[in-house]
């Protein structure tokens, strides 16, 4: 006969408390299940990143280190200090989503003036029309017409700091009117201001074995400014602040023939979206503290949009610039994926005829923009005419695919300054 020893009441209560604590601990286990969302960086007013002139578009959307032209305002206004032309006026037109509609376009007007040997200023106006939107409740109602649009107005000043180097600064006003006033009469356009800081280097012409050559280099930090939002309760959106770096070389074979080659890299200075997840309670059946979807039971939602990897993107624009260099959840390799790059070449004959080609590349997980571009330019007396055409090389079709872009420039006082 086995005699059972009586368990002290105090010990019994302790054991029951311990068992209950373990049980509650198991029931209180939580797990975070990640959301498989894309980490493409998005910003407000993204039309600022579209090449609005045909010359830059024909070389793969680049311009920070190419030679100066009328449309340098968008890419690097410090180049104006090297212009051989006293002043110039340009107008460009870029159809957008032309395969679907015919009233979405990007237009640009630019004027620059070289004040003296060392300085220049420029102004430009850019307008992005999203076409007409018809609003009606049924087929018998007279439609209400809305025309959402976005625009910028820029003023820049460039100064020659040495014979080979200049810097420039541009002030930009942005206005984005995307609200539908017929639906929300209290809606209003969003606005912000931004600043560009740029630099440009152009060497003297040097003699090589079979040709002469000239080096070029440039940088630009663009769209530095506060976030933009459309109403007091809405989410604030970063401006497309970006860093551009580029370099190039001119192969000058004789007084008639020249080939310019240029490379450029760009990075958005905007925080990378982190990896989010939803936190759920679950029953830890085997007690190992790890959620196993095959044997454990998921419970109710505890927290949503919990950051698993990365950093909180809800910061001001200045903090966002510095954070953008080290906040990618994938580490340094993902930071490199956020750089876009472009290669372009331009052949000129007597500075009167130009053929251009370029390639633009963006990582497939960061936007997947990949395309080839071709372009041509013609000069008649003081008038420049430029055309470009885009061929998409990505699985995601470009809204500018098979689009012909057009630019027209008038040169005033051509050849007044001798830089070469």
Backbone torsions as a table, in degrees:
resi	resn	phi	psi	omega
1	UNK	NA	131.5	-178.7
2	UNK	-99.6	124.0	-177.8
3	UNK	-92.4	125.8	178.9
4	UNK	-86.1	129.5	179.1
5	UNK	-82.1	134.8	-178.4
6	UNK	-71.1	131.9	179.4
7	UNK	-85.9	126.9	-179.9
8	UNK	-57.9	143.6	-177.1
9	UNK	-60.7	-39.3	-179.4
10	UNK	-61.4	-41.4	179.2
11	UNK	-67.8	-36.7	179.9
12	UNK	-61.6	-44.1	178.7
13	UNK	-63.7	-37.3	180.0
14	UNK	-65.7	-41.9	179.6
15	UNK	-65.9	-42.4	179.5
16	UNK	-63.2	-38.3	178.4
17	UNK	-64.4	-40.7	179.7
18	UNK	-66.0	-42.8	178.2
19	UNK	-62.3	-42.3	179.1
20	UNK	-64.6	-37.9	179.3
21	UNK	-64.4	-43.5	178.2
22	UNK	-62.8	-42.3	-179.5
23	UNK	-62.1	-44.7	179.5
24	UNK	-65.3	-35.6	179.5
25	UNK	-63.5	-41.2	179.2
26	UNK	-65.2	-44.0	-178.4
27	UNK	-68.3	-26.8	-176.3
28	UNK	-87.6	1.6	178.4
29	UNK	-60.7	141.4	176.9
30	UNK	-129.5	156.0	176.1
31	UNK	-136.2	150.7	179.1
32	UNK	-110.1	120.3	179.7
33	UNK	-102.1	118.4	-175.0
34	UNK	-68.9	148.9	172.1
35	UNK	-90.2	130.3	-177.1
36	UNK	-87.4	56.3	-179.8
37	UNK	-88.7	156.3	176.8
38	UNK	-70.6	149.2	177.1
39	UNK	-109.5	35.2	173.0
40	UNK	-67.3	131.9	-179.5
41	UNK	-77.9	125.8	179.9
42	UNK	-116.0	150.5	-179.4
43	UNK	-140.0	170.9	169.3
44	UNK	-79.2	167.1	179.3
45	UNK	35.9	55.8	-178.1
46	UNK	-67.4	-11.0	179.7
47	UNK	-63.3	-17.0	178.2
48	UNK	-63.4	-20.1	-178.2
49	UNK	-90.7	-4.0	179.7
50	UNK	-81.0	131.7	175.9
51	UNK	-68.3	118.6	-175.8
52	UNK	-94.5	-10.5	179.5
53	UNK	-113.6	148.9	-172.1
54	UNK	-71.8	-29.7	-179.6
55	UNK	-65.5	-50.1	179.0
56	UNK	-62.9	-39.8	-179.9
57	UNK	-64.5	-36.5	-179.1
58	UNK	-71.8	-11.5	178.4
59	UNK	-111.2	18.4	176.8
60	UNK	90.1	35.1	178.9
61	UNK	58.4	58.0	178.3
62	UNK	-135.9	157.8	179.2
63	UNK	-176.1	-1.5	-176.0
64	UNK	-70.8	-26.1	-177.0
65	UNK	-125.9	6.7	175.3
66	UNK	-74.8	167.7	179.3
67	UNK	-66.4	158.7	-174.3
68	UNK	-64.2	142.6	171.4
69	UNK	-148.1	-179.0	-176.7
70	UNK	-60.5	-32.4	-173.0
71	UNK	-96.2	22.1	179.2
72	UNK	-63.8	-15.6	-178.1
73	UNK	-55.8	-40.6	-177.8
74	UNK	-71.6	-31.1	-170.2
75	UNK	-103.0	-45.9	-174.9
76	UNK	-165.7	88.7	-176.3
77	UNK	-65.2	-16.4	178.6
78	UNK	-65.4	-15.8	178.6
79	UNK	-67.4	-23.6	-177.5
80	UNK	-59.7	-26.5	-179.8
81	UNK	-67.9	-10.4	178.1
82	UNK	-107.3	8.8	-176.7
83	UNK	-69.5	135.5	173.8
84	UNK	-82.7	-14.0	178.4
85	UNK	-93.2	137.4	180.0
86	UNK	-60.8	-45.9	179.7
87	UNK	-156.9	166.6	-179.1
88	UNK	-158.5	155.1	179.4
89	UNK	-132.3	132.3	-178.3
90	UNK	-135.9	152.0	175.9
91	UNK	-139.2	136.7	-177.7
92	UNK	-136.0	158.5	-178.2
93	UNK	-141.6	127.5	179.4
94	UNK	-128.0	109.2	174.2
95	UNK	-66.9	147.7	-179.1
96	UNK	-130.4	135.2	-176.4
97	UNK	53.4	43.1	-174.3
98	UNK	-65.8	-20.1	177.8
99	UNK	-73.3	-21.4	-176.0
100	UNK	-104.9	-43.8	-176.7
101	UNK	-137.4	168.6	-179.1
102	UNK	-122.1	10.9	-177.4
103	UNK	-122.6	14.0	172.3
104	UNK	-102.4	124.4	-175.8
105	UNK	-156.7	163.3	174.2
106	UNK	-119.7	122.3	178.9
107	UNK	-116.1	150.8	-177.0
108	UNK	-145.4	134.9	174.4
109	UNK	-125.5	129.8	-176.8
110	UNK	-135.3	140.5	173.8
111	UNK	-135.2	135.7	175.3
112	UNK	-133.6	157.8	179.2
113	UNK	-146.7	123.8	175.5
114	UNK	-83.9	110.4	-172.7
115	UNK	-67.3	-46.1	-179.2
116	UNK	-155.8	-163.2	-177.1
117	UNK	-62.8	-24.1	-170.8
118	UNK	-118.0	-6.3	-173.9
119	UNK	-145.5	160.9	179.5
120	UNK	-156.5	159.4	174.2
121	UNK	-134.6	162.3	-180.0
122	UNK	-152.0	153.5	173.1
123	UNK	-133.1	148.7	177.9
124	UNK	-150.7	155.7	178.7
125	UNK	-133.0	127.7	-179.4
126	UNK	-123.1	133.0	-176.0
127	UNK	-131.3	125.1	179.0
128	UNK	-114.8	110.2	-179.8
129	UNK	-95.3	129.8	177.1
130	UNK	-96.3	16.7	175.1
131	UNK	78.8	-174.0	179.9
132	UNK	-96.1	138.6	176.7
133	UNK	-119.0	123.4	179.2
134	UNK	-94.4	129.7	178.7
135	UNK	-116.6	124.5	177.6
136	UNK	-155.2	149.6	-180.0
137	UNK	-84.6	-31.5	178.1
138	UNK	-151.4	177.8	-174.8
139	UNK	-72.7	-11.9	-178.2
140	UNK	-93.9	-14.6	-176.7
141	UNK	-81.4	140.6	174.0
142	UNK	-67.9	125.3	-173.9
143	UNK	-70.5	148.3	170.6
144	UNK	-94.1	131.7	-175.7
145	UNK	-102.7	125.3	174.4
146	UNK	-116.7	144.1	-179.5
147	UNK	-130.8	78.2	178.3
148	UNK	-63.4	145.6	-177.5
149	UNK	-157.1	164.4	175.5
150	UNK	-137.2	150.0	-178.3
151	UNK	-152.4	160.2	174.1
152	UNK	-138.6	150.5	173.8
153	UNK	-129.1	121.9	-173.6
154	UNK	-118.9	145.9	170.8
155	UNK	-134.1	131.9	-177.9
156	UNK	-133.2	158.5	175.7
157	UNK	-139.8	132.9	179.5
158	UNK	-124.1	147.0	-176.2
159	UNK	-135.8	132.0	177.8
160	UNK	-80.2	112.8	-179.2
161	UNK	-88.8	-21.6	175.1
162	UNK	-154.2	-179.2	-179.7
163	UNK	-64.9	-26.3	-175.8
164	UNK	-113.8	-5.3	-173.7
165	UNK	-136.3	139.2	177.1
166	UNK	-137.3	160.5	174.6
167	UNK	-132.5	156.1	-179.0
168	UNK	-143.2	157.5	175.8
169	UNK	-135.8	141.4	180.0
170	UNK	-131.4	139.9	175.4
171	UNK	-109.8	132.4	-172.8
172	UNK	-127.6	133.2	170.8
173	UNK	-104.6	131.5	-178.8
174	UNK	-118.3	140.7	175.8
175	UNK	-138.9	127.8	-179.1
176	UNK	-125.2	110.6	-178.2
177	UNK	-111.8	84.7	-177.7
178	UNK	-109.5	-1.4	-178.6
179	UNK	-75.0	150.8	176.6
180	UNK	-101.8	101.1	-174.6
181	UNK	-66.6	-25.5	178.4
182	UNK	-67.0	-27.8	177.7
183	UNK	-88.9	-40.8	-179.4
184	UNK	-129.0	93.1	-176.7
185	UNK	-61.3	-23.1	-178.2
186	UNK	-84.2	-3.1	-177.3
187	UNK	-68.3	153.9	178.7
188	UNK	-146.5	162.9	-179.4
189	UNK	-71.8	148.2	176.3
190	UNK	-92.4	148.8	-179.3
191	UNK	-143.0	158.0	176.8
192	UNK	-162.1	173.9	174.7
193	UNK	-126.2	157.1	-178.9
194	UNK	-150.1	161.5	-179.1
195	UNK	-129.8	142.4	171.6
196	UNK	-113.2	140.9	174.1
197	UNK	-126.2	128.0	-173.1
198	UNK	-143.0	163.5	175.9
199	UNK	-146.3	152.7	-177.3
200	UNK	-145.0	135.6	178.2
201	UNK	-121.3	135.4	176.1
202	UNK	-140.3	118.3	-175.6
203	UNK	-78.9	169.7	170.5
204	UNK	-71.4	157.9	177.2
205	UNK	-70.7	129.0	-177.2
206	UNK	-118.5	148.6	-179.0
207	UNK	-92.4	129.6	174.0
208	UNK	-114.2	-171.2	-173.5
209	UNK	-61.0	-51.1	-175.6
210	UNK	-116.9	2.7	-176.9
211	UNK	-161.4	167.9	170.5
212	UNK	-98.9	160.5	-178.5
213	UNK	-148.9	162.2	179.4
214	UNK	-144.7	132.6	178.9
215	UNK	-93.2	146.9	176.5
216	UNK	-133.6	149.2	176.1
217	UNK	-155.4	150.9	-179.2
218	UNK	-159.1	157.9	173.6
219	UNK	-143.2	156.8	176.4
220	UNK	-156.4	132.0	169.1
221	UNK	-107.1	115.4	-168.6
222	UNK	-115.9	150.7	174.4
223	UNK	61.1	43.4	173.1
224	UNK	-77.4	112.6	-178.8
225	UNK	-177.2	168.3	-178.4
226	UNK	-66.0	160.5	-179.7
227	UNK	-62.9	162.2	179.5
228	UNK	-117.9	138.1	176.3
229	UNK	-143.3	154.8	-170.3
230	UNK	-97.9	-15.7	174.4
231	UNK	-159.2	167.4	-175.2
232	UNK	-62.8	-31.0	-177.4
233	UNK	-93.5	-6.0	-175.5
234	UNK	-82.9	167.8	179.3
235	UNK	-77.2	140.2	176.1
236	UNK	-79.6	139.5	-179.7
237	UNK	-115.0	135.5	175.5
238	UNK	-66.4	145.5	167.7
239	UNK	-72.4	157.8	179.8
240	UNK	-76.4	61.0	176.5
241	UNK	-61.7	131.3	-177.0
242	UNK	-147.0	158.4	176.5
243	UNK	-113.1	127.1	176.6
244	UNK	-117.0	133.9	175.6
245	UNK	-132.2	136.4	-178.6
246	UNK	-154.4	161.4	177.0
247	UNK	-152.2	155.9	-179.3
248	UNK	-159.1	172.6	-179.5
249	UNK	-143.4	138.1	177.5
250	UNK	-103.1	120.4	173.3
251	UNK	-91.0	106.9	-177.7
252	UNK	-102.2	100.5	-174.9
253	UNK	-80.6	-39.7	175.4
254	UNK	-161.4	-169.6	-176.8
255	UNK	-71.6	-9.2	-178.0
256	UNK	-107.4	-33.2	-170.3
257	UNK	-117.0	133.7	179.2
258	UNK	-149.0	141.6	174.5
259	UNK	-124.2	125.7	177.3
260	UNK	-108.2	127.4	175.7
261	UNK	-117.7	140.6	-175.0
262	UNK	-143.8	144.8	174.3
263	UNK	-127.8	146.7	-176.9
264	UNK	-147.7	141.4	173.4
265	UNK	-124.3	149.0	-177.9
266	UNK	-139.6	142.5	175.0
267	UNK	-137.5	132.7	173.5
268	UNK	-70.6	130.4	178.1
269	UNK	-95.6	57.5	-177.2
270	UNK	-131.1	140.5	-178.2
271	UNK	-55.3	142.8	175.2
272	UNK	-77.7	133.5	175.5
273	UNK	-58.9	130.7	178.5
274	UNK	-75.3	174.6	172.7
275	UNK	-86.1	117.9	-180.0
276	UNK	-98.0	160.8	175.0
277	UNK	-152.5	164.5	175.4
278	UNK	-106.3	133.0	-178.5
279	UNK	-94.3	125.9	-179.1
280	UNK	-121.7	148.5	168.6
281	UNK	-79.0	155.7	177.2
282	UNK	-156.3	157.6	177.4
283	UNK	-89.9	117.3	-177.8
284	UNK	-85.3	87.9	-172.4
285	UNK	-60.8	-44.6	-177.6
286	UNK	-93.5	-1.3	174.4
287	UNK	68.9	20.8	-178.4
288	UNK	-91.8	0.1	177.8
289	UNK	75.5	9.9	179.8
290	UNK	-123.9	131.8	-179.0
291	UNK	-74.3	122.6	177.4
292	UNK	-117.4	110.8	-173.7
293	UNK	-65.6	-15.6	-179.9
294	UNK	-80.7	-29.9	-176.2
295	UNK	-122.3	-21.3	-179.8
296	UNK	-91.8	153.4	-178.1
297	UNK	-106.5	122.6	179.3
298	UNK	-79.5	137.9	-178.1
299	UNK	-103.2	-139.2	-174.2
300	UNK	-84.6	162.7	178.3
301	UNK	-73.7	127.5	179.9
302	UNK	-98.2	-50.4	178.1
303	UNK	-141.5	145.2	177.0
304	UNK	-112.2	155.9	178.8
305	UNK	52.8	51.3	174.8
306	UNK	-85.3	132.8	179.7
307	UNK	-76.5	118.8	179.3
308	UNK	-90.9	-49.5	178.4
309	UNK	-136.1	149.1	-179.0
310	UNK	100.8	-168.4	-178.0
311	UNK	-123.5	157.1	-179.5
312	UNK	-65.0	121.2	-178.5
313	UNK	-81.5	-2.9	-178.1
314	UNK	-82.2	74.3	179.9
315	UNK	-132.5	168.5	177.4
316	UNK	-74.1	169.7	-170.6
317	UNK	-67.2	-32.3	179.2
318	UNK	-69.7	-44.2	176.7
319	UNK	-63.5	-35.2	179.3
320	UNK	-63.0	-34.1	178.9
321	UNK	-62.0	-50.3	-178.6
322	UNK	-70.6	-36.0	-180.0
323	UNK	-66.3	-28.5	-174.4
324	UNK	-64.8	-14.2	-178.8
325	UNK	-90.2	-10.5	-176.3
326	UNK	-147.9	27.2	-176.3
327	UNK	-112.8	2.3	-178.7
328	UNK	-67.5	128.6	180.0
329	UNK	-57.6	-28.7	180.0
330	UNK	-84.6	6.1	177.9
331	UNK	78.1	-155.6	-173.8
332	UNK	-61.3	-36.1	-179.1
333	UNK	-64.3	-37.6	178.2
334	UNK	-72.2	-33.6	175.4
335	UNK	-59.9	-40.7	177.9
336	UNK	-65.3	-33.8	179.2
337	UNK	-64.4	-20.5	-177.2
338	UNK	-83.4	-4.7	174.1
339	UNK	-84.5	132.7	167.6
340	UNK	-98.1	154.5	177.3
341	UNK	-140.5	155.3	-178.4
342	UNK	-144.5	147.1	175.2
343	UNK	-125.7	136.6	-179.0
344	UNK	-145.2	154.5	177.8
345	UNK	-140.1	150.1	-177.8
346	UNK	-141.8	125.6	175.4
347	UNK	-105.3	130.2	179.5
348	UNK	-122.4	136.2	175.6
349	UNK	-117.7	115.2	179.7
350	UNK	55.9	24.2	-177.5
351	UNK	56.0	20.2	-178.5
352	UNK	-116.2	-21.6	-179.7
353	UNK	-138.1	138.2	-177.4
354	UNK	-136.4	140.7	169.6
355	UNK	-119.0	137.4	-174.9
356	UNK	-134.2	152.4	175.3
357	UNK	-151.2	150.2	-179.3
358	UNK	-160.4	164.3	176.9
359	UNK	-137.7	136.0	179.6
360	UNK	-121.1	137.4	-177.3
361	UNK	-134.5	133.5	174.4
362	UNK	-134.5	139.6	-178.5
363	UNK	-56.3	141.6	-174.9
364	UNK	-65.0	-22.0	178.4
365	UNK	-93.1	0.0	-178.5
366	UNK	-121.7	18.9	178.6
367	UNK	138.1	-28.3	172.4
368	UNK	61.0	29.9	174.4
369	UNK	-83.0	118.4	176.2
370	UNK	-141.7	126.1	-179.8
371	UNK	-158.7	156.1	170.9
372	UNK	-102.3	151.5	179.5
373	UNK	-137.8	145.6	174.4
374	UNK	-126.9	149.9	179.8
375	UNK	-154.1	165.4	177.9
376	UNK	-147.8	152.3	178.8
377	UNK	-138.9	146.6	-179.5
378	UNK	-134.7	140.8	178.0
379	UNK	-123.4	125.4	177.5
380	UNK	-125.4	112.8	-173.4
381	UNK	50.8	-105.2	-177.7
382	UNK	-107.9	14.3	-175.9
383	UNK	-113.5	130.4	175.1
384	UNK	-108.8	131.5	176.7
385	UNK	-121.8	124.9	-178.9
386	UNK	-126.5	141.9	178.0
387	UNK	-132.2	151.1	175.3
388	UNK	-148.5	158.5	-177.2
389	UNK	-143.4	140.6	-174.3
390	UNK	-116.3	137.6	175.0
391	UNK	-121.1	118.2	-179.1
392	UNK	-72.5	139.6	177.9
393	UNK	-118.8	14.5	-177.9
394	UNK	-112.9	163.8	176.6
395	UNK	-67.8	-30.9	177.7
396	UNK	-86.9	121.0	-176.1
397	UNK	-69.7	135.9	178.7
398	UNK	-78.1	140.1	176.1
399	UNK	-67.0	-11.4	178.7
400	UNK	-104.4	8.0	-177.8
401	UNK	-62.1	138.1	-179.9
402	UNK	56.7	34.1	-179.5
403	UNK	-106.8	132.7	176.8
404	UNK	-95.6	119.3	178.2
405	UNK	-101.7	149.4	-170.9
406	UNK	-134.4	133.8	176.0
407	UNK	-135.7	144.7	179.5
408	UNK	-134.2	131.4	-179.1
409	UNK	-133.3	142.8	177.6
410	UNK	-116.4	123.9	-178.1
411	UNK	-99.7	127.5	-179.0
412	UNK	-113.4	121.4	-177.5
413	UNK	74.7	42.1	-178.0
414	UNK	-64.6	130.6	179.6
415	UNK	83.5	8.3	-178.9
416	UNK	-66.9	-31.6	178.3
417	UNK	-112.7	137.2	-178.0
418	UNK	-106.7	105.6	-178.8
419	UNK	-102.0	-15.9	-172.9
420	UNK	-115.7	NA	NA
